[in-house]
Amino acid sequence: MRIILLAGVAIGACMVGPAAVADATADRAARDLIERPQVCGPAGPTETGAPVASMVMVDGFGTGGFAVDTASPEAQAWFNHGVRLRWAFEHSESVRAFRKARLIDPTCGMCAWGEAWAMGPNLNGGGNDPEVQEQALSTAREARRLARDATPMQRQMIDALVQRYSGAKGSRSRRFAQGMDRIARQNPADVTVAAITADAWMMNADEWWDDEGKAADPGITRAMNILEQALAQAPDDPGAIHLYIHLTEWSDDPHKAIPYGERLAALAPGASHLVHMPSHTFYRVGRYRDAMMSNVNAVALDLRYDGLADPPGGVPGMPLHGHNIHFGMGGALMAGGGDEGLKLAEWFLATYPDIPARNVWRQVVSNNAYAVYGRFGTPEQVAALKEPPVSHPMLRISWRYARGEAAARAGDAAAVRAEAEAIKLLRGDAAFDAGPMAEERRDFTELSQRVLEGRAAMIEGNADAAIAAFKRAAEIQAKGEEGGDPPAIWYPTRRSLAAALLMKGDAAAARDKIQELLEDWPGDPYSYFVLAEAERALGNMDAAAEALRLSRVEWIGGAMDLKLA
């Protein structure tokens, strides 16, 4: 897996659950996110003290589950629902569902297995607390004691799960993956076993792909083989599709997941996260409008689930709700989807109004909400944005950035430059370096400043100054990967550099820069617009017409302007 500078997989939703990162653990938590970023939003606690008996079974979570050692149809139904919730990354709700199955049938060993499985490590980084793992081990051992009527394969699954929580910590995930792999090889037609095994190998690998998109760990190669074999047998299995989208996203061929992603929402129409999941593929391959709409729908489903099931913490407490909003805003920014983007941005700021001062992640990811206002908001909407408090410098920078982008749309170079200078002053404050993620915050802040400096220079017709500003912004952004899961820096700053080069009169360099960045940001409509202008300047009218056509494939906004590229 790639480690991405200020990217969505590490920050993207980066709501870090509903609670702030405690001061004592902020540095460690931030470091963990950088070293082992989550694949889909923030880690949420998989242990829950929420009521179980009153839990409601919401429909639309697709298929999943298998016959277990219970004579109770109701317990079996709740077990199956727990499996479906687990593959929908509703980890806490999955734990509750398995507990409800156990409440109905206390003798069900596999129901205890399900609870222990759902409590444990997951691809979003949850389930790793020692206290949770101790409780999961106790529950897995209880499952072993109860499972007299389970099948031989299911007892093997329980034994493998015990390995996940016991013995040397450094080998637990590997031993669990190996144990499940033996079961998978003995039962190649079992899609559930295949998905659990692939999931285990994915969690065991420190890195999934190298810079060329080739597998960087043998377990990833094995996971890919397992999932492709499973999908050949069961192409409509939501859990296998979910994992396959994640696994292929940063591989050398993310397009392989397109046919699966295109039907996943229909397979689990009530599962917010599964409706969201295709956007990982869509954004990666340049289908920004589809990425936006997948998340507009996912946000609506979160509200529906809250109304039907009344989960603990409500909508703000849903660990992946912020991820859905952020991803939708990212798609809107790239596609020019101002109407939907502004709705999402308004909802984001209303849902998370009191971001803790120490929660740097949530402050950084809020940038997309402010960027939406800057790129699409009316002057009245931008003026109505409340200035964040001094205690939240990252939010203040994003607020300044929004005002600067809005001023750039109005052609007011002086106002744009004033916002850039204000950001520079914030960055120069000695107190700014205090706290976690100092380097990341400095990079994010300088990049925001340079973009606005470049915008002002473009309005003024100062190509040299614009090139210098955008070149520095691109250098900062190049510290990590671009494209894919929406980054906090919402667009490829190289396209602004290309526009500045074009203003300078170097159309060939502008064309080369756009062709280079389209490898990371395929389908970017604004980049194709810049490319069309470069080809026109070079006298390549057919190429210009084709680039202009491509610029309209994903763009649903208004007229494009090189000064705003």
C-alpha positions in Angstrom: 0.0 0.0 0.0 1.2 3.4 -0.8 1.8 6.0 1.8 0.2 9.2 0.5 1.0 12.7 1.6 -2.1 14.3 3.0 -4.3 11.8 1.2 -7.7 10.4 1.8 -6.6 6.9 2.7 -4.8 8.4 5.7 -6.8 11.5 6.2 -9.7 11.3 3.9 -12.2 10.9 6.1 -10.0 11.2 8.9 -12.7 12.0 11.2 -10.9 9.7 13.7 -14.2 8.6 14.9 -16.5 11.0 16.8 -13.9 11.7 19.5 -10.8 13.8 19.5 -7.4 12.2 19.7 -6.3 12.7 23.3 -3.3 15.0 23.9 -1.3 12.2 25.4 -1.7 10.0 22.3 -2.0 12.5 19.5 1.6 12.2 18.3 1.5 8.4 18.4 -1.9 8.3 16.7 -0.7 10.6 13.9 2.4 8.6 13.4 0.5 5.4 13.2 -1.8 6.9 10.5 1.2 8.0 8.5 3.0 4.7 8.8 0.0 2.4 8.4 -2.7 4.5 6.7 -6.3 3.2 6.7 -7.8 2.1 3.4 -11.2 3.7 3.9 -11.6 6.3 6.5 -10.8 6.3 10.2 -10.5 3.7 12.7 -13.5 3.3 14.9 -13.8 1.4 18.1 -15.1 -2.1 17.4 -16.0 -2.7 21.1 -19.3 -1.2 22.0 -21.3 -0.9 25.2 -24.4 0.0 23.2 -27.7 -1.7 23.9 -28.1 -5.0 22.1 -31.6 -6.2 22.8 -33.1 -3.2 21.1 -31.0 -3.3 18.0 -33.0 -3.1 14.7 -32.1 -5.1 11.7 -32.0 -2.7 8.7 -32.6 -4.1 5.3 -30.5 -3.6 2.2 -27.1 -4.9 3.4 -26.9 -7.6 0.7 -26.1 -11.2 1.0 -23.7 -12.9 3.5 -23.6 -15.4 6.2 -23.8 -19.2 6.4 -25.5 -21.8 8.5 -24.1 -22.1 12.0 -24.7 -24.2 15.1 -28.1 -22.8 16.2 -31.6 -24.1 16.0 -33.1 -20.6 16.2 -34.0 -19.0 12.9 -33.8 -15.6 14.6 -30.3 -16.2 16.0 -29.3 -17.4 12.5 -30.7 -14.3 10.9 -28.8 -12.0 13.3 -25.6 -14.0 12.7 -26.0 -13.5 9.0 -26.7 -9.8 9.5 -23.5 -9.5 11.6 -21.5 -11.0 8.7 -23.1 -8.5 6.3 -22.4 -5.6 8.7 -18.8 -6.6 9.0 -18.3 -6.6 5.2 -20.0 -3.2 5.1 -17.3 -2.0 7.6 -20.0 -1.3 10.2 -17.7 -2.9 12.8 -19.4 -1.8 16.0 -22.8 -2.6 14.6 -21.5 -6.0 13.5 -20.4 -6.7 17.1 -23.9 -5.7 18.3 -25.6 -8.0 15.8 -23.5 -11.0 16.8 -24.2 -10.3 20.4 -27.9 -10.2 19.7 -27.6 -13.6 18.1 -25.9 -14.8 21.2 -28.6 -13.2 23.4 -31.2 -15.2 21.5 -29.1 -18.4 21.6 -26.4 -18.4 24.3 -25.2 -21.9 23.2 -24.3 -20.8 19.6 -20.5 -21.2 19.3 -20.2 -19.6 15.9 -22.2 -16.6 17.1 -19.4 -16.1 19.7 -16.9 -16.6 16.9 -18.6 -13.8 14.9 -18.4 -11.4 17.9 -14.7 -12.1 18.4 -14.0 -11.7 14.6 -15.9 -8.4 14.4 -14.1 -7.0 17.4 -10.7 -7.6 16.0 -8.3 -5.8 13.6 -9.8 -4.4 10.4 -8.6 -2.6 7.4 -9.6 0.8 8.9 -7.1 0.4 11.7 -9.6 -0.5 14.5 -9.7 -3.5 16.8 -6.0 -3.2 17.9 -6.5 -2.0 21.4 -5.0 -4.5 23.9 -8.1 -4.5 26.0 -10.3 -5.2 23.0 -8.0 -8.0 21.9 -8.0 -9.6 25.3 -11.8 -9.6 25.3 -11.8 -11.0 21.8 -9.5 -13.8 22.8 -11.8 -14.6 25.7 -14.8 -14.6 23.4 -13.0 -16.8 20.8 -12.1 -19.3 23.5 -15.7 -19.3 24.6 -16.7 -20.0 21.0 -14.3 -23.0 21.0 -16.0 -24.3 24.2 -19.5 -23.9 22.9 -19.0 -25.1 19.3 -19.7 -28.8 19.8 -22.4 -28.7 17.1 -20.3 -26.6 14.6 -19.0 -28.2 11.5 -15.3 -29.3 11.4 -14.5 -26.4 9.2 -16.1 -24.0 11.5 -14.1 -25.3 14.5 -11.0 -24.8 12.4 -12.1 -21.2 11.9 -12.4 -20.8 15.6 -9.0 -22.2 16.2 -7.5 -19.8 13.6 -9.2 -16.9 15.3 -7.7 -17.8 18.7 -4.3 -17.5 17.0 -5.2 -14.0 16.0 -5.4 -12.9 19.6 -2.9 -15.1 21.4 0.8 -15.9 21.5 3.6 -13.5 20.3 2.0 -10.2 19.2 4.4 -9.9 16.2 3.1 -13.1 14.6 -0.6 -13.0 15.4 -1.8 -11.6 12.1 0.4 -13.9 10.1 -0.7 -17.0 12.0 -4.3 -16.0 11.6 -3.9 -15.5 7.8 -2.0 -18.8 7.5 -4.6 -20.7 9.5 -7.4 -19.3 7.4 -5.4 -20.0 4.2 -5.3 -23.7 5.1 -9.0 -23.7 5.5 -9.5 -21.8 2.2 -7.3 -24.3 0.3 -9.4 -27.2 1.7 -12.7 -25.4 0.9 -12.1 -23.6 -2.4 -15.8 -23.1 -3.1 -16.5 -21.3 0.1 -16.7 -17.6 -0.7 -17.0 -16.4 2.9 -13.8 -18.3 3.9 -12.1 -16.8 0.8 -13.1 -13.3 1.8 -12.0 -13.7 5.4 -8.7 -15.2 4.2 -8.0 -12.4 1.7 -8.9 -9.8 4.4 -6.4 -11.5 6.8 -3.6 -11.4 4.2 -4.3 -7.8 3.4 -4.1 -6.8 7.0 -0.9 -8.7 7.6 1.0 -6.9 4.8 2.9 -3.7 5.7 2.9 -2.6 2.1 0.6 -3.7 -0.6 2.0 -2.3 -3.8 5.3 -0.8 -5.0 5.6 2.4 -7.0 4.8 0.5 -10.2 1.7 -1.0 -8.8 3.2 -4.5 -8.4 2.6 -6.6 -5.3 5.1 -5.7 -2.6 4.2 -8.7 -0.4 3.5 -12.3 -1.2 0.3 -12.1 0.9 -1.1 -9.5 -1.4 -0.5 -11.7 -4.4 -2.3 -14.5 -2.6 -5.1 -12.2 -1.6 -5.6 -11.1 -5.2 -5.7 -14.7 -6.4 -8.2 -15.7 -3.7 -10.5 -12.8 -4.4 -10.4 -13.3 -8.2 -11.2 -17.0 -7.8 -14.0 -16.2 -5.4 -15.5 -13.6 -7.7 -15.3 -16.0 -10.6 -17.6 -18.3 -8.6 -19.7 -15.6 -7.0 -19.5 -12.3 -8.9 -22.2 -10.7 -6.8 -20.7 -11.3 -3.4 -20.6 -7.9 -1.6 -17.8 -8.8 0.8 -15.5 -10.1 -2.0 -16.3 -7.1 -4.2 -15.6 -4.7 -1.3 -12.2 -6.2 -0.7 -11.4 -6.4 -4.4 -12.0 -2.7 -4.9 -9.6 -1.9 -2.0 -7.0 -4.3 -3.2 -7.0 -3.1 -6.9 -7.3 0.6 -6.2 -3.5 1.2 -6.0 -2.5 -1.7 -8.2 -1.2 -1.3 -11.7 -4.7 -2.0 -13.0 -7.6 -0.5 -10.9 -9.9 -0.8 -14.0 -10.3 -4.5 -13.2 -12.7 -3.6 -10.4 -15.0 -1.4 -12.6 -17.6 -4.1 -13.5 -17.8 -5.1 -9.9 -18.1 -1.6 -8.6 -20.8 -0.7 -11.1 -23.1 -3.2 -9.5 -22.2 -3.2 -5.9 -24.6 -0.4 -4.9 -27.5 -2.4 -6.3 -26.4 -5.5 -4.4 -26.4 -3.7 -1.1 -28.7 -0.7 -1.6 -29.1 0.0 2.1 -25.4 -0.2 3.1 -23.9 3.2 3.1 -20.3 2.1 2.9 -20.9 -0.4 0.1 -22.8 2.2 -1.9 -19.8 4.5 -1.3 -17.1 1.8 -2.2 -17.3 2.1 -6.0 -16.1 5.7 -5.7 -12.6 4.3 -4.8 -12.4 2.8 -8.3 -14.3 5.6 -10.0 -12.1 8.3 -8.6 -8.9 6.3 -9.3 -9.8 5.9 -13.0 -11.1 9.4 -13.5 -14.9 9.0 -13.2 -15.3 12.0 -10.8 -19.0 12.5 -11.3 -19.7 8.9 -10.4 -17.5 9.2 -7.4 -19.4 12.3 -6.3 -22.8 10.7 -6.7 -21.8 7.4 -5.0 -21.1 9.5 -1.9 -24.1 11.8 -2.2 -26.1 8.5 -2.0 -24.0 7.1 0.8 -24.5 10.2 2.9 -28.3 9.9 2.4 -28.1 6.3 3.5 -26.3 7.2 6.7 -29.2 9.5 7.5 -31.6 6.7 6.7 -29.8 4.2 9.0 -29.8 6.7 11.8 -33.6 7.1 11.5 -34.3 3.4 11.4 -31.7 2.0 13.8 -30.8 4.9 16.1 -27.2 3.8 16.4 -25.1 5.1 19.3 -23.8 8.6 18.6 -26.1 9.2 15.7 -24.8 10.4 12.4 -21.8 12.3 13.9 -20.8 9.1 15.7 -20.7 7.1 12.5 -16.9 6.6 11.9 -17.2 6.5 8.1 -19.8 9.3 7.6 -17.1 11.9 7.3 -15.3 9.8 4.7 -18.4 9.7 2.6 -18.8 13.5 2.7 -15.1 14.1 2.0 -15.1 11.7 -0.9 -18.2 13.3 -2.3 -16.7 16.8 -2.0 -13.5 15.5 -3.7 -15.5 14.2 -6.7 -17.5 17.5 -6.9 -14.3 19.6 -6.9 -12.8 17.6 -9.8 -16.1 17.4 -11.8 -17.3 21.0 -11.2 -20.3 19.7 -9.3 -21.0 22.9 -7.4 -24.6 22.1 -6.5 -24.0 18.8 -4.8 -20.6 19.9 -3.5 -22.0 22.9 -1.7 -24.7 20.7 -0.1 -22.0 18.3 1.1 -19.8 21.1 2.4 -22.6 22.7 4.3 -23.5 19.4 5.8 -19.9 18.7 6.8 -19.4 21.9 8.6 -22.8 21.6 10.3 -22.2 18.0 11.4 -18.7 18.6 12.8 -19.0 22.1 14.2 -16.7 21.7 17.2 -13.5 20.2 15.9 -11.0 19.8 18.8 -7.9 21.9 18.6 -5.7 18.9 18.9 -7.5 17.0 16.1 -5.2 18.0 13.3 -6.6 15.4 10.9 -10.1 16.6 11.0 -8.9 20.2 10.6 -6.9 19.3 7.5 -9.6 17.3 5.9 -12.0 20.2 6.4 -10.1 21.9 3.7 -12.2 20.3 1.0 -15.3 21.8 2.5 -13.8 25.3 2.4 -12.4 24.6 -1.1 -15.9 23.8 -2.3 -17.1 27.2 -1.1 -14.1 28.9 -2.6 -14.5 27.2 -6.0 -18.4 27.3 -6.3 -19.9 29.4 -3.5 -21.6 32.7 -4.1 -20.0 35.8 -2.6 -22.7 35.8 0.1 -22.0 32.1 1.0 -18.3 32.7 1.2 -18.7 35.9 3.3 -21.0 34.0 5.7 -18.3 31.4 6.5 -17.4 32.0 10.1 -13.7 32.7 10.8 -12.3 29.7 12.9 -10.8 30.5 16.3 -7.1 31.3 16.9 -6.8 27.9 18.6 -7.5 26.2 15.2 -4.8 27.5 12.8 -5.4 24.7 10.2 -9.0 25.7 9.9 -8.1 29.3 9.6 -5.8 28.5 6.7 -8.5 26.6 4.9 -10.9 29.5 5.6 -8.4 31.9 4.1 -7.9 29.6 1.2 -11.6 29.6 0.4 -11.7 33.4 0.5 -8.7 33.5 -1.8 -10.2 31.1 -4.4 -13.5 33.1 -4.4 -11.5 36.3 -4.9 -9.7 34.6 -7.8 -13.0 33.8 -9.5 -13.9 37.5 -9.1 -10.6 38.5 -10.7 -9.5 40.4 -7.6 -5.7 39.8 -7.5 -5.2 42.1 -4.5 -7.7 40.2 -2.4 -6.2 36.9 -3.4 -2.8 38.1 -2.5 -4.0 39.4 0.8 -5.3 35.9 1.7 -2.0 34.4 0.7 -0.1 36.8 2.9 -2.4 36.0 5.8 -1.7 32.3 5.4 2.0 33.1 5.3 1.8 35.0 8.6 0.0 32.0 10.2 2.7 29.7 9.0 5.4 31.9 10.3 4.0 32.0 13.8 6.3 30.1 16.2 3.3 28.5 17.9 2.3 26.9 14.6 5.0 24.2 14.9 3.7 23.1 18.2 1.8 19.8 18.3 1.6 16.7 16.2 2.2 16.4 12.4 4.3 19.6 12.2 5.9 18.8 8.9 2.6 17.8 7.3 1.0 21.0 8.6 3.8 23.1 7.2 3.6 21.5 3.8 -0.2 21.8 3.6 0.0 25.4 4.7 2.7 26.5 2.3 1.0 24.7 -0.6 -2.2 26.6 0.1 -0.2 29.9 0.2 1.6 29.1 -3.1 -1.6 28.2 -4.9 -3.1 31.6 -4.0 0.1 33.4 -4.9 -0.1 31.7 -8.3 -3.7 32.6 -8.8 -3.0 36.3 -8.1 0.0 36.2 -10.5 -2.2 34.7 -13.2 -4.8 37.4 -12.8 -2.1 40.0 -13.0 -0.6 38.4 -16.1 2.8 37.8 -14.4 3.7 34.4 -15.8 7.1 34.2 -14.2 5.7 34.7 -10.7 2.9 32.2 -11.4 5.3 29.6 -12.6 7.5 30.0 -9.5 4.5 29.7 -7.1 2.9 26.7 -8.8 6.2 25.0 -9.3 6.8 25.2 -5.5 3.2 23.9 -4.9 3.8 21.0 -7.2 7.1 20.2 -5.5 5.3 19.9 -2.2 2.5 17.8 -3.6 5.1 15.5 -5.3 6.4 14.4 -1.9 3.6 11.8 -2.0 1.4 10.0 -4.5 -1.4 12.0 -6.2 -4.8 10.9 -7.4 -6.9 8.1 -6.1 -8.7 8.4 -2.8 -9.3 12.2 -2.6 -6.4 14.0 -1.0 -6.7 16.9 1.3 -5.0 18.9 -1.5 -7.9 18.6 -3.7 -6.5 18.9 -7.2 -3.3 18.4 -9.2 -1.3 21.6 -8.8 0.7 20.7 -11.9 -2.2 21.7 -14.0 -1.9 25.2 -12.6 1.8 25.1 -13.5 0.9 24.0 -17.0 -1.5 27.0 -17.4 1.2 29.3 -16.2 3.7 27.9 -18.7 1.1 28.4 -21.4 0.7 32.0 -20.3 4.5 32.4 -20.6 4.3 31.1 -24.2 5.8 27.7 -23.6 2.9 25.6 -25.0 5.1 22.5 -25.5 6.1 22.5 -21.8 2.5 23.0 -20.8 1.4 20.1 -23.0 4.1 17.8 -21.5 3.1 18.7 -18.0 -0.5 17.9 -18.5 0.3 14.6 -20.3 2.5 13.7 -17.3 -0.1 14.5 -14.6 -2.9 12.7 -16.4 -1.2 9.4 -15.5 -2.0 10.2 -11.8 -5.2 12.1 -12.4 -6.8 10.3 -15.4 -9.9 12.0 -16.8 -9.3 15.4 -15.1 -11.5 17.7 -17.1 -9.7 20.9 -16.3 -6.4 19.4 -17.3 -7.9 18.4 -20.6 -9.0 22.0 -21.0 -5.5 23.3 -20.5 -4.2 20.6 -22.9 -6.7 21.8 -25.5 -5.4 25.3 -25.2 -1.8 24.2 -25.4 -2.5 22.1 -28.5 -4.3 25.0 -30.1 -1.3 27.3 -29.4 0.9 24.7 -31.1 -1.3 24.6 -34.1 -2.5 21.1 -33.5 -6.2 21.7 -34.1 -7.3 18.1 -34.3 -5.5 17.3 -31.0 -7.0 20.5 -29.5 -10.5 19.4 -30.5 -10.1 16.0 -29.0 -8.7 17.4 -25.8 -11.6 19.8 -25.6 -14.0 16.9 -26.1 -12.4 15.0 -23.3 -12.6 18.0 -21.0 -16.4 17.8 -21.3 -16.7 14.1 -20.4 -16.5 14.6 -16.6 -17.1 18.3 -16.3 -20.5 19.5 -15.2 -19.5 23.0 -14.1 -19.6 26.2 -16.1 -17.0 27.8 -18.3 -13.3 27.1 -17.7 -10.6 29.7 -17.3 -6.9 29.2 -17.5 -6.4 31.7 -14.6 -8.4 29.3 -12.4 -6.9 26.0 -13.7 
